[in-house]
Amino acid sequence: MLIGQLAVRLQGLLGGVVFPAWDSRTTEDFYAAAASAMSRVQVPCHIKGAVALQVGDVRTVQGRPGVLVIDVTFPTAGPFELQEITFKNYYTAFLSIRVRQVGSPNQSSNKWITCLRDYCLMPNPHNEEGAQDYVSLYKHQMLCDMDKVLELRLILRQPSPLWLNFTLEELQFFQHGPQSPSSAFTKWLSHPAPYEQPALLLQQALPDPDKVSSEVQQMWMLTEMIRANRTTARIGRFDVSCPAASALSSLALIWP
């Protein structure tokens, strides 16, 4: 409904341009992207070179690596809450991510935890669909909380032998930024205009159903009483429906 509000206002600004319909998934992605874009701050990082997990003889085709591991550290940021990851895919079929976080005081070492498992980037590894798409991964898609992040380990898989190379390009990491004046805009987004609440307005405009039922019942009783007391007498070509008609008929019969 809020998207409809945006579309109506943009139509007025752009001279009646018609916007396509929005489904629930598009609306959810829109809000996630809008909220993230208005409050995110890029985190400086150091991306290490990809390490291939080799199986078999590297001099043969059968020994071609199908798994790459990329470690990412944040030396200047310190522990932070990860909000979003963006990158451009390059023929990677599946992505898993492990995170190392600051542990509790009772833990002597910080363990690696899987926060994303086999995320599909290419629906069919043997086709090019999704092979070079831009991808955004958000905090709510992760399997665990993404606070107090120290390091990330990206595990890339490409089971198809058709592609000689695969990786992730333009890797960027974001955290929550300070509150900005745009918060007023987000507040406007979260409160639809009164005319976009027809159900609520209609409910407020309707009278009390119990009162309407009582009044209708009283009207029905009055109608039945009038119908029971009504008599019809013929005087020439006219029908008179009133109690006086009976008296007039009786006088006409006894009058000499």
Secondary structure, 3 states (H helix, E strand, C coil): CHHHHHHHHHHHHCCCCCCCCCCHHHHHHHHHHHHHHHHEEECCCEECCCEECCCCCCCCHHHCCCEEEEEEECCCCCCECEEEEEEEEECCCEEEEEEEECCCCCCCCCCEEEEEEEEECCCCCCCCCCCCCEEEEEHHHCCCCCCCEEEEEEEEECCCCCCCCCEEEEEEEEEECCCCCCHHHHHHHHCCCHHHCHHHHHHHHCCCHHHHHHHHHHHHHHHHHHHHHCCCEEECCEEECCCHHHHHHHHHHHCC
